[in-house]
Amino acid sequence: MRGDFDGDGRPDLAVGAPGVAPRAGGDRVRIIYTHAKVTGSHGVWLDDPTTVGFHPYFGQALASADFNNDGFADLAVGAPGYYGPNSQDGAIYIFLGSHTGLHYSGKRIVGPDEFDLDNEVGTALAAGDLNGDGYSDLVEGNPGPGGGGDEQGSIAYFLGGPTGLSTAAAGGYTSTAQVPEGFFGASVAIGDVNGDGHKDLVVGEPGGGKPTAATYGAGSGAGDVQIIYGTSSGPGTHRTTIYGKFVNAKGHLGAAVATGDINHDGYADIAAGAPTATVNGHKDAGKAVVFYGGKHGISAGRSKTISRQSPGVPGNAGVNDRFGFSVALGDLTGNHHANLIVGLPGARILGNSGVGAVDLFRSAAGVITAHARQVSAASHGVPPDPIKGSNFGFAVATRGTAKGQRSLLVGIPFKHAGGQMVQIPGGPRLVSTRHAQVISDPQPFDRLGEAFPA
């Protein structure tokens, strides 16, 4: 079962806390086991096992899967700020599941150590079986230079096997149209969008555009989403690139991506955020785009762009809402249709800016904007503490249970001293906030809730 680190048949929870004080409260991952047989099951901390000094941002990205197919879920932890001898390289640490929970495997993936060229390996992670051999594999995004240039970005994938995840990349990609500060690989996801039985890679390039682009977001495409289609042996050469301008979402499209089957047709769909898109003259109001999968893959013509001005979406677009900063797709209602979940961590709530919120959408033949539901610090059952700048919705995800139900996970990394997360059970009304559970971190600067496993 995905996320079951101790093999008891119940998924466990990992939450990133990539703070700014290594070994003194920051740069950690919190593990919450659902069974009391693991000592400290309600709050075990995984610390960066090797790095001291600097700020590796251990826990900024997480991915959970069974890399060695032993029946226990494993955990990959990104540390994109890891420093090598000459530059920032980035790193990924692999923890293996067991009857006693997670343990560091001794394996880590370290980015290129290129003098005066900062790489950011481990910024984004996603896991899935890319070559159909029964072992889960790992995809990582490195929006840094990727071997040269000015933060053009790259991705790489690593194969699982009987001895676990290989630390040698099996392959990698750069953007179809590299531009300075394109940040290809800022987000990654995995899903079979064309229904051929092979997993495809979804990559966000929020600074993407035409080759004339010179600065972050200055490209005429204003961000893009790229799909690398899978084959029986893994990711192949057939690709699709969709620019933000083609779907009315110029605003760092691809800053966040997620996959799931919205219309229950057997094809994976894609959600992508464009959090700096202008809406009705409001800068950084943000948009989200849904691309529907099909026999021929993804296209701009089979998409839907949503903002706070769409009919049925709560509230109105505002400056710095950043709608689409985080996105997720998961079945909250139990009807086998993935629901669209959109974080807008900059939203003004109860008069305070940057409190943040999460918008939830029903699904049928596609995403339904009518009667969309918003969850925030103003929702009944959620702790009513609308702190300015706390960023409710900075990260969003869904989590399964042993009974097949799902819950909504919301990260609030800048709330109180060390951050906070909220888990809200799903149900017929998308979620039931009166049963919300809150986990807080009293340690300053931890930023608990900044990442959940992909």
N, C-alpha and C positions, 0 to 999 in steps of 0.2 A: 504494500500500500504506500502511495506517495507520502513522504514525510514521516513514515513510521520508523524512527531511528532505533527503537529497542525491540521491534518484532513482536509486539503484543497484539497486533491487529487494529490498533488505534493510532491515527495520525498525531504526531507531535508538532510542536510549533517552534519555529526559529524566527527571531526578530533581530535585525541589525541595529547596532548602536555604534556607528563609526565616529566617535567623538574626537576631541582634539587634544587629549592628554594620555598618550600611551602609557600603560602600566600604572596609571594613576587615576583610573576611572573611565577612560575613553577607549575607543577602538576595541569593541567587544561584540560578541553575539550572544543573545540570551536564548536558552533552550528551555522550553516548558514541556515536560513529559506528561502524558495523560494517565500514566500508571504509576502508582506510588512505589513500585519495586525499584525504581531508579532513585538513588539517594539525591535529595534536593530537587525532587521532581518539579517543584513549583518555581524554580528559578536557578538553573545551572548556567554559569557563564563560561563561554569559550573565549579565551584570550588569544591574541596573536602569538603563535608559538615560537617565533624567531626574532621579530623585529623589536628593537629598542631605539629610542630617539626618533627624531622626525615625526611625521604623522602619516602612517600608512593607510588610514581610513579603512582598516580591517572591518568588514561587515557592511560596506557600502552597497554590495550586491551579493545575492544568495541564490543558489540553485540546489534543489533536492531531487535525487534520483538514485537508483540502485546501479552503481557503476560496475560492480563485480558480480551481480546477479546472485547474491547469497541470501536474499530474502529480507535484508535490512536496508532501509533507505540511507544513503550517504549524503553528505553536505559539502558543497563547494562554496568557499567564502572568498569574495574578491577584496583585494587590498590595493586599489589603484594608485595609492600614494607611496607604495614601497620604493625605497631608494637603493640603487646599486652603487658601485664604486664611483661611477662617473655622472650619473643622472638619475632622474626618476624613471623607474622601469615598470612598476606595477607588478602585482603577484596574485596568485590564486592558491589557496590552501585547501587540501582535501581531507575531510574527516569521514571516517568509516563508521557505519552503524554496527551495533552488536547488542547482545542481551543486556549489557550494562550501559547502553546508550552510546553516544558519539565519542570517538577517540581520534586524535590526530594520527594520520597515516604515515607521516614523515614525508609525504609527497607535496611538492609545491611547483607551480608553474610560474616562472619569472620572465618578465618581458625583456626585450633587447636593451642592453646597457650602452646607449649611444651618447657619446659626449655632447653635452649641451642640447640634446634632443629629448624632451620628456615624453616617455610613453605612459600609457594609463591602462595597462593590461588589468582586466578584472573590473572595469567600470560597469559592464553589463554582462549578465550570465543567463543562460537558458539550457535546459537539459532535455534529452529525448533520444530515442534510438534512431540514429540517422542512416544506418546501413542495414537494418533489419536482422542483426545477428543475435538479438535478445539481450544485449547489454546496452544500458543507457550511455549516451555520449554527452559531451559538454561543448557549448558554443560560448565564446567570450568576445566581448566588444572592447576594442582599444581605440577610442576616439583621438588619441595622440597621433604623432607623425607616422607611425607604422612603418618605419624604416627610412623616412625622409619626408621633406616637405614641411608645411606649416599646419599641423593638426588636421591632416586630411583624414586620418583614421583607417582602421582595418579591422577585420574579424579573423578568428581562427577557430578550428574545431579539433577536439581531442576525443579519441575513441576509448570506450570502456572495454573491459575484457576480464578473464578469470582472475587476474592479479590486480584488478581495479583500473582506474583511469590512467592512460598513458600521459606522460608529461611532455611528449614530443607531438607537435601538431601534425595531424594527418592532412591538413589543407587549410587554405585561407583565401580571403578575398579583400580587394579594395573596391572603392566606389566605381560605378560605370562611368562617372564623369567627375573625377577628382577635382576638388577646388580647395584653396587655402581655407582653413577653419571650417571645413565641411562637417567634421566630427562624425564621419561614417563609423557606425558601431556604438554610438551613444546609447542605443537600445537594441535589444535582440529578442526574438521569440521563435518558436518552432511550431509548425502545424502543417497538415496535409491540405493545402488549399485547392488542389486540382483533383483530389480523390483518386490518385493512381496508386495509393498504398505506400508511397514514399514520403518521408517528412521533408518539408521545405523550410528554408531559413527566411526569416523576416528581419530586415535590418533597417533601423532608422538613421537618417543622415540629416539632422536638424538644421545644419548650415548649408545644405546642398542647394545647387542651382546650376546654371550654365557655367562653362569654364571661365567666363569673364568675372565671376564673383571674386571679390577681394577680401571681404570681411565677413565675420559671423552673421549670417542671415541676410547678407547683401545680394545673394544669388537671385536671379530672376525667378527661380523656382521656389524660393523661400522655404526650403526644406523638402525632403522626399522620403519615400518608403521604397525599399528595394526588396524583391523576392528572388531568392536563388532556389530554383526547383530541384527536388531530390531525384535520385536514381536508385537502382538496386544496390549500388555500391557506395552511396552517400551523396552529398551535394554535387550538382553537376555544373554545366556551363550555361544552361538556359536561364535567362533572367528577365525580370520586368522591373522598370523604374517608373514610379508615379510621383510627379512633382506637385507641391502644394498648390501651385497656380492652376493646375488642371482640375482640382476638386474644391476650388474656392476656399482654400485653407492655407494661405500664405502667412506663415508665422511659426517657423521652426517645426514644420510637420516632421514627425518621426522622433520628437523628443522622448516619447514613450510609445511602446507598441505592445500588443497582447494578441493572443489567438484563442478562438473558441467557436463552437458551432451555434450561431444565433438562431438560425431558422430550422435547425434539426433536419438538414438535408444530406448530412454525411460529409459535407465539405467544411473545412475550417475557414472561418472568417477572421478578419483582422480589424482591430481597433487601433487607431493612431492618434496621438495628441498633437495639436498645434497651439501651444499655450500662449504664444505672443501675437496671435492673430488679432487684428483690429476688427471690432464688431460695432457697427453704428457709431463710428468715430471714437470708440473707447479703445485706447491702446492696451495691449496685453490682456484683453478680455478673454481671448482664447476660443478655440474650437476643437472638436473631435470628429474624426472621420471613420466610418465603418466601410470596409471593403468586403463585399460578399464573394466567397469562394465559388468555384464552378469548374466544369470540365476543362475549360481553357485557362484556368487560373484566375488571376486578379486583373481588373481593369478599372480605369477611372469611371467608365460608364456604368459599372455595377457598384456604386458607392453611395453613401449618404453622409452629408456634412451637417453637424449639429452644433449649435451654440446656445447660449442662454436666451437668445431671441427666437429660437425655434418654438413653434406652438406646443404648449403644454409643459415646457421646461420651467422650473421654479425661478422666480426673480427676474431680474433684467441684467443684461451685460453691464459690467462696470470696469473701470480702469484697474489693471493689476489683478483681476480675478484669477487669471491663469487657468481657465477651464481647459482641461486636457493635459495638465502638467503630469498627471498620473492616470493610467487607464488599466482596466482589468475586464475580463470576460469570464463569467462563471454562473452556473445555474443556482440562483438563490431560491427560486420558487418550487423547484422539484418537478418541473414540467418538461425537462430534457431540452430546454432552450436556454442557451447562455444569455445572461443579462449583461448589458453594458453598464460599467461602473466608471464614473469619471470624477477625478479629484480636481477641485478648484481651491487650492490652499491659500490663495490670496483674497478670497471673497470677504466682503464686509458683512459681519454678523452681529446683530444687536448693537449696531453703531460703532463697532470696533473693526478696523481694517486688519487684514491678514489673519483673521480668526480661522477662516477656511471652512469648506463644506465638501460633501460628496453627493453627486447626483446619481440616481439609480433609475434604470429604464427597463420596462417590460419588453418581452420579445414574442413574436409569432412568426409571420412570414419574413419579418425583419425587425429592426429596432423600432419601438413605438415611443414617440416623444410625448404623446398625450398622457396626462396624469403621472408624469415622472415624479419621483419622490426625492426629496433632499434630506440628508442627515447632517447634523452639525451639533455644536454645543448648545443650540437652542432646541434640540429635539427632546421630547419627553423620554426620560430614562437615561439619557446621556448626561454625564456630569455637566451641570450648567456653569461652566467656567470659561466664558468667552474672552480669553486673554489675547490681547493684540499681538499679532505676529507669531502665534503658536502654530499655525499652518496645519490645521486639521485637513487631512486628505493629501498630505505630501506623498504618501505611499498608500496604495490600495491593493487588495488581493482577496481571493476567496480561499477558504480552507474546508476540506472535506471532513466528515466524521465517519465512524465505523458503521453508522446506520444509513449512510448514503446521503445525508443532509449536508448542507453547506452553510458556512457563516461568512459574514463580511469582516475583513480586517482593515482597520484604518490606522495609519501612523500619524502621530502628532509630535514630531521630534523636537520642537522648540517650546513645548509646554512645560512649565515649571523648571526644575533644576536640570533634569536629565532626559526629558522626553516622556512620551506616553503612547500607548496604543489601546485601541478599543476593539473588542470582538463582539459582533452583533449577529445573533442567529437569523438565518434566512427563514422565509415563510411565505404564505399566500400574498401578503402585502409587501413582498420583496424582503423586508427585514422586520424584526420585532425589537424595537429599541428599548422596551421596558425590561428586556432581559440582557441588556448590554453589560459586558464585563470589561473592566478597566485594569490595565497593568501599567504601573508607574515606575520610574527609575529615579530614586532620590540623588544619585551620584551626579554632580554637576558635569555638564558638557558631554554626556554620553550620547545624546540625540537618539534615544530609543524610539523605534518606529520609523526609521528612515528607509528600511528595506525589509521585504518579505521574500521568501523563496519563489523563484520563477518555476 
